[in-house]
Amino acid sequence: MASLKAAYPWIKLPLVASAPMLGASTPRLAAAVTNAGGVGFLPGGSNAGTLDRLLQEVKTILGSTSGTGLQSRPGILPIGVGFQLFNSTQSLDSIAAVIKKYVPAVVWLFAPKENVDLQQWSKRIRSETENKTHIWIQVANQAEAMESIKLANPDLLILQGADAGGHGRRQAASLISLVPEVLDSLQEAGKEDIFVLAAGGIVEPRAAAAALALGASGIVMGTRFLVAEEAGIAQGWKQALLRTKDGGVATVRSTLCDRIKETRPEWPVEYDGRQLRNKGHDDEDAGMPEMENIKRYKEEMKKASDVNAWENDGRMVAYSGTGVGLIKNIQPAASIVEEILRGVRPVLERSATALEHEGKQSNL
């Protein structure tokens, strides 16, 4: 690809994408991010019928806002769809038929059962859409990045650092080392044309600017969009995020989130989830039998619509990245995108000014 703008004509730079969060990334949220100049994503889920409905809904929303100047490549729906490949219980045939029907701009692949799944999915999607749908692959380390390139030759890599909320690799580096190392490996492999986005802990312009300084072409945000007005999560979850401070302490990486929800199919053993620490974690650490923890979680789930159920002494699963302490309010998704776009340049300019000042001082 020559440039991100050529690939996705409606975007503003730096590229801001919303993560395809199951249950949270509604058609309204995805459309709002795209309309604001980013790339909005829908969760692919595991049901082709549900995916068809979501894509039709977002297509309708985008069609009704075409007067905003939204432009795309001909025949392309300017939206993305993300798939957790281990959890795609529907056949690739049924999913591919939906992708062919709507031709989204991007399909994001993550967490395959076997690495070869990346090859099969990317090949099939490109075939069904005549290469109009681009392939983005999420990785968390250098080896995974290079294996993904070997198998699927993605158009873009999403590099997920250890600060990310939700599910990710148990063993992962921070973005500050992950992004440069992967970029160096891409250069050595002659794959500099593959774009890179940074994900994990980014919720505001300073972190976005840092990602750009590391060499990323843009960012992905999940936790920040959980508090968008359009996000489809409980108000209690949103309020829990807003009152949380010191995200590195207040969040924890664990598999408890999936064990107490009895997630099926199970996540591959390489993955866990980052969420706000709660009573369930405390009880597990104190030796509570897992079945009792599950029982108490299920009882509390009956009160999920109650804001008070999401207090710190509760058991609700509230996924969150470590940047949560920097989130101040609930706002429209478009405002979140605009805040990043507006705020990045001044941060970089201040850094450049500081360097110039220090240079002059050292020459005195």
Phi, psi and omega per residue, in radians:
M1 nan 2.417 -3.109
A2 -1.252 -0.767 -3.134
S3 -2.776 2.828 3.097
L4 -1.131 -0.656 3.139
K5 -1.148 -0.604 3.099
A6 -1.215 -0.628 -3.123
A7 -1.309 -0.652 -3.078
Y8 -2.327 1.443 -2.944
P9 -1.053 -0.391 -3.071
W10 -1.456 -0.174 -2.983
I11 -1.371 2.753 2.926
K12 -1.899 2.698 -3.064
L13 -1.886 2.536 0.007
P14 -1.245 2.670 -3.099
L15 -1.145 2.276 3.047
V16 -2.079 2.138 3.119
A17 -2.074 2.566 3.049
S18 -1.693 2.417 -3.127
A19 -1.214 2.553 3.137
P20 -1.419 1.345 -3.002
M21 -1.552 2.073 -3.099
L22 -1.065 2.215 3.139
G23 1.509 -0.364 -3.095
A24 -1.860 -0.666 -3.067
S25 -1.470 1.499 -3.141
T26 -1.378 2.859 3.025
P27 -0.973 -0.646 3.108
R28 -1.111 -0.716 3.129
L29 -1.168 -0.851 -3.117
A30 -1.060 -0.771 -3.140
A31 -1.136 -0.683 -3.134
A32 -1.117 -0.713 3.122
V33 -1.130 -0.784 3.119
T34 -1.108 -0.786 -3.140
N35 -1.092 -0.461 3.142
A36 -1.478 -0.033 3.122
G37 1.820 0.204 3.065
G38 -1.868 -2.825 3.014
V39 -2.107 1.922 3.110
G40 -1.500 2.516 -3.093
F41 -2.138 2.523 2.956
L42 -1.844 2.597 3.019
P43 -1.346 2.319 3.136
G44 -1.245 -0.475 -3.124
G45 1.081 -2.688 -3.128
S46 -2.260 0.199 -3.087
N47 -2.196 2.038 -3.097
A48 -1.106 -0.620 3.129
G49 -1.123 -0.742 3.105
T50 -1.141 -0.728 3.114
L51 -1.078 -0.722 3.098
D52 -1.019 -0.778 -3.133
R53 -1.120 -0.741 -3.136
L54 -1.129 -0.741 3.137
L55 -1.175 -0.665 3.090
Q56 -1.115 -0.689 -3.140
E57 -1.152 -0.785 -3.132
V58 -1.207 -0.578 3.071
K59 -1.091 -0.725 3.109
T60 -1.118 -0.764 3.130
I61 -1.090 -0.812 -3.131
L62 -1.146 -0.629 3.101
G63 -1.100 -0.625 -3.129
S64 -1.342 -0.203 3.131
T65 -2.008 0.361 -3.084
S66 -1.105 -0.330 3.133
G67 -1.272 -0.088 -3.117
T68 -1.402 -0.043 -3.134
G69 1.698 0.158 3.125
L70 -1.102 2.190 3.136
Q71 -2.225 2.547 3.136
S72 -2.499 2.990 3.012
R73 -1.201 2.566 -3.108
P74 -0.941 2.293 3.094
G75 1.354 0.161 -3.098
I76 -1.927 2.309 3.007
L77 -1.473 2.052 -3.008
P78 -1.319 1.120 -3.081
I79 -2.585 2.808 3.071
G80 -2.064 2.787 3.074
V81 -2.283 2.273 -3.126
G82 -1.896 2.433 -3.119
F83 -2.192 2.254 2.891
Q84 -1.514 1.807 -2.937
L85 -1.135 -0.553 3.138
F86 -1.139 -0.410 -3.015
N87 -1.779 0.085 -3.098
S88 -1.465 1.456 -3.091
T89 -1.285 -0.388 3.022
Q90 -1.245 2.648 -3.137
S91 -1.216 2.667 3.075
L92 -1.026 -0.560 3.120
D93 -1.029 -0.805 -3.091
S94 -1.219 -0.671 3.106
I95 -1.175 -0.764 -3.116
A96 -1.068 -0.605 3.123
A97 -1.116 -0.667 3.114
V98 -1.225 -0.736 3.119
I99 -1.080 -0.710 3.115
K100 -1.109 -0.648 -3.104
K101 -1.141 -0.705 -3.022
Y102 -1.845 -0.381 -3.126
V103 0.843 1.158 3.051
P104 -1.143 2.706 -3.100
A105 -1.116 -0.574 -3.027
V106 -2.458 2.488 2.846
V107 -2.072 2.192 -3.098
W108 -1.779 2.150 -3.112
L109 -1.909 2.431 -3.038
F110 -2.698 2.552 2.980
A111 0.949 1.088 3.090
P112 -1.274 2.665 2.998
K113 -1.110 -0.840 3.076
E114 -2.239 2.543 -3.087
N115 -1.014 -0.523 -3.127
V116 -1.098 -0.356 3.084
D117 -1.033 -0.576 3.109
L118 -1.073 -0.699 3.131
Q119 -1.162 -0.813 -3.103
Q120 -1.115 -0.808 -3.113
W121 -1.155 -0.816 -3.096
S122 -1.134 -0.720 3.125
K123 -1.101 -0.762 -3.099
R124 -1.188 -0.756 -3.130
I125 -1.122 -0.761 3.116
R126 -1.108 -0.676 3.135
S127 -1.137 -0.786 -3.083
E128 -1.152 -0.536 -3.070
T129 -1.891 0.205 -3.129
E130 0.950 0.736 3.113
N131 1.156 0.249 3.127
K132 -1.353 -0.554 3.105
T133 -1.540 2.140 -3.141
H134 -1.457 2.716 -3.124
I135 -1.902 2.119 2.989
W136 -1.930 2.418 3.129
I137 -2.202 2.311 3.122
Q138 -1.599 2.269 3.131
V139 -2.383 2.923 -3.098
A140 -2.308 0.040 3.089
N141 -2.705 2.949 -3.055
Q142 -1.125 -0.738 -3.110
A143 -1.138 -0.723 3.128
E144 -1.126 -0.656 3.119
A145 -1.090 -0.818 -3.075
M146 -1.247 -0.585 3.072
E147 -1.163 -0.673 3.109
S148 -1.100 -0.689 3.120
I149 -1.152 -0.728 3.131
K150 -1.081 -0.718 -3.052
L151 -1.470 -0.666 -2.938
A152 -2.221 -0.179 -3.124
N153 0.764 1.066 -3.076
P154 -1.124 2.751 3.059
D155 -1.342 -0.428 -3.079
L156 -2.710 2.552 3.048
L157 -1.949 2.345 2.993
I158 -1.741 2.031 -3.120
L159 -1.695 1.932 -3.088
Q160 -1.689 2.020 3.110
G161 -1.462 3.004 -3.030
A162 -1.191 -0.283 -3.130
D163 -1.393 -0.085 -3.035
A164 -1.152 2.524 2.999
G165 -1.467 2.969 -3.112
G166 1.227 -2.689 -3.018
H167 -1.527 2.487 3.097
G168 -2.891 3.089 3.136
R169 -1.163 2.395 3.113
R170 -1.045 -0.718 3.120
Q171 -1.788 1.930 -3.116
A172 -2.617 2.577 3.093
A173 -1.529 2.911 2.977
S174 -1.305 2.815 3.137
L175 -1.059 -0.495 -3.031
I176 -1.117 -0.432 3.050
S177 -1.894 -0.541 -3.080
L178 -1.129 -0.818 -3.081
V179 -1.105 -0.897 3.126
P180 -1.063 -0.679 -3.108
E181 -1.151 -0.750 3.129
V182 -1.175 -0.696 3.115
L183 -1.093 -0.703 3.080
D184 -1.086 -0.720 -3.141
S185 -1.163 -0.675 3.086
L186 -1.089 -0.735 3.133
Q187 -1.117 -0.772 3.139
E188 -1.095 -0.537 -3.119
A189 -1.547 0.015 -3.113
G190 1.240 0.518 -3.104
K191 -2.051 0.664 -3.118
E192 -1.140 -0.268 -3.120
D193 -1.360 -0.119 3.098
I194 -1.466 2.082 -3.138
F195 -1.269 2.743 -3.123
V196 -2.280 2.287 2.990
L197 -1.989 2.541 3.126
A198 -1.742 2.415 3.131
A199 -2.431 2.464 3.059
G200 2.157 1.758 3.078
G201 1.485 0.012 -3.099
I202 -1.571 2.089 3.131
V203 -2.352 -0.086 -3.079
E204 -2.675 3.016 -2.959
P205 -1.065 -0.585 -3.109
R206 -1.125 -0.729 3.097
A207 -1.194 -0.648 3.095
A208 -1.102 -0.728 3.114
A209 -1.117 -0.671 3.099
A210 -1.089 -0.699 3.114
A211 -1.086 -0.709 3.110
L212 -1.162 -0.692 3.115
A213 -1.097 -0.536 3.102
L214 -1.291 -0.291 3.104
G215 2.054 -0.045 3.101
A216 -1.205 2.685 3.114
S217 -1.574 -0.113 -3.126
G218 3.025 -2.922 -3.027
I219 -2.375 2.788 2.953
V220 -2.075 2.366 3.059
M221 -2.169 2.395 3.062
G222 -2.005 -1.096 -3.088
T223 -0.971 -0.725 -3.110
R224 -1.068 -0.648 -3.135
F225 -1.390 -0.209 3.037
L226 -1.122 -0.466 3.127
V227 -1.738 0.279 2.981
A228 -1.255 2.613 3.113
E229 -1.010 -0.560 -3.051
E230 -1.485 -0.139 -3.104
A231 -1.158 2.461 -3.028
G232 -1.626 0.589 -3.137
I233 -1.819 2.925 -3.126
A234 -1.109 2.557 3.097
Q235 -1.064 -0.566 3.100
G236 -1.069 -0.687 3.095
W237 -1.113 -0.802 3.135
K238 -1.046 -0.785 -3.131
Q239 -1.151 -0.611 3.093
A240 -1.090 -0.705 3.109
L241 -1.141 -0.729 -3.098
L242 -1.142 -0.581 -3.094
R243 -1.577 -0.063 -3.097
T244 -1.426 2.360 3.064
K245 -2.137 2.843 3.036
D246 0.966 1.108 -2.988
G247 -1.027 -0.481 3.121
G248 -1.195 -0.415 3.116
V249 -1.705 -0.668 -3.038
A250 -1.328 -0.299 3.094
T251 -1.887 2.796 -3.120
V252 -2.545 2.487 3.029
R253 -1.599 2.241 -3.049
S254 -2.860 2.803 2.984
T255 -1.665 0.026 -3.111
L256 -1.039 -0.636 -3.115
C257 -0.965 -0.656 -3.133
D258 -1.505 -0.575 -3.131
R259 -1.182 -0.739 -3.122
I260 -1.307 -0.425 3.054
K261 -1.495 -0.131 -3.114
E262 0.919 0.887 -3.109
T263 -1.052 2.266 3.094
R264 -2.376 2.369 -0.135
P265 -1.135 2.767 -3.096
E266 -1.251 2.579 3.047
W267 -1.119 2.590 3.019
P268 -0.970 2.629 -3.007
V269 -1.117 -0.289 -3.111
E270 -1.327 -0.131 -3.000
Y271 -1.991 2.594 2.920
D272 -2.408 -2.970 -3.105
G273 -2.334 2.459 3.066
R274 -1.718 2.252 -3.120
Q275 -2.553 2.991 3.019
L276 -1.154 2.341 3.109
R277 -1.158 2.427 -3.094
N278 -2.464 -2.990 -3.090
K279 -1.084 -0.558 3.116
G280 -1.065 -0.697 3.105
H281 -1.175 -0.740 3.130
D282 -1.049 -0.767 -3.112
D283 -1.177 -0.658 3.093
E284 -1.089 -0.774 3.135
D285 -1.098 -0.517 -3.131
A286 -1.459 -0.038 3.065
G287 1.746 0.204 3.134
M288 -1.090 2.349 3.062
P289 -1.037 2.498 -3.045
E290 -1.064 -0.678 -3.125
M291 -1.110 -0.576 3.077
E292 -1.218 -0.688 3.092
N293 -1.095 -0.732 3.110
I294 -1.100 -0.776 -3.132
K295 -1.038 -0.802 -3.107
R296 -1.193 -0.616 3.081
Y297 -1.103 -0.780 -3.127
K298 -1.102 -0.647 3.084
E299 -1.119 -0.726 -3.119
E300 -1.241 -0.513 3.127
M301 -1.053 -0.441 3.119
K302 -1.134 -0.309 -3.126
K303 -1.885 0.348 -3.012
A304 -1.028 -0.496 -3.131
S305 -1.357 -0.186 3.129
D306 -1.503 2.116 -3.119
V307 -0.972 -0.630 -3.092
N308 -1.158 -0.359 -3.141
A309 -1.171 -0.264 -3.084
W310 -1.728 0.237 3.069
E311 -1.152 2.868 -3.061
N312 -1.085 -0.428 3.136
D313 -1.583 0.213 3.104
G314 -1.668 -2.955 -3.041
R315 -2.178 0.078 -3.073
M316 -1.155 2.494 3.125
V317 -1.480 1.950 -3.139
A318 -2.095 1.631 3.135
Y319 -1.076 2.492 -3.123
S320 -2.884 2.502 3.002
G321 -1.526 3.025 -3.068
T322 -1.277 -0.238 3.119
G323 -1.361 0.055 -3.011
V324 -0.994 -0.579 -3.099
G325 -1.153 -0.207 -3.140
L326 -1.669 -0.056 -3.121
I327 -1.544 2.213 -2.992
K328 -1.887 -0.467 -3.032
N329 -2.776 2.827 3.017
I330 -1.460 2.330 -3.100
Q331 -2.675 2.891 3.103
P332 -1.080 2.579 -3.140
A333 -1.018 -0.659 3.135
A334 -1.050 -0.671 3.128
S335 -1.152 -0.615 3.109
I336 -1.128 -0.823 3.112
V337 -1.061 -0.826 -3.109
E338 -1.087 -0.632 3.110
E339 -1.080 -0.738 3.101
I340 -1.150 -0.866 -3.101
L341 -1.053 -0.697 -3.101
R342 -1.305 -0.543 -2.988
G343 -1.621 -0.307 -3.056
V344 -1.161 -0.851 -3.053
R345 -1.023 -0.838 3.111
P346 -1.005 -0.631 3.109
V347 -1.094 -0.818 -3.140
L348 -1.162 -0.641 3.127
E349 -1.169 -0.690 3.098
R350 -1.108 -0.684 3.112
S351 -1.122 -0.742 3.118
A352 -1.128 -0.681 3.112
T353 -1.132 -0.713 3.122
A354 -1.096 -0.705 3.108
L355 -1.145 -0.717 3.132
E356 -1.125 -0.713 3.122
H357 -1.115 -0.788 -3.137
E358 -1.107 -0.629 3.120
G359 -1.109 -0.734 3.139
K360 -1.171 -0.718 -3.130
Q361 -1.101 -0.662 -3.102
S362 -1.226 -0.340 -3.130
N363 -1.599 -0.059 -3.138
L364 -1.301 nan nan
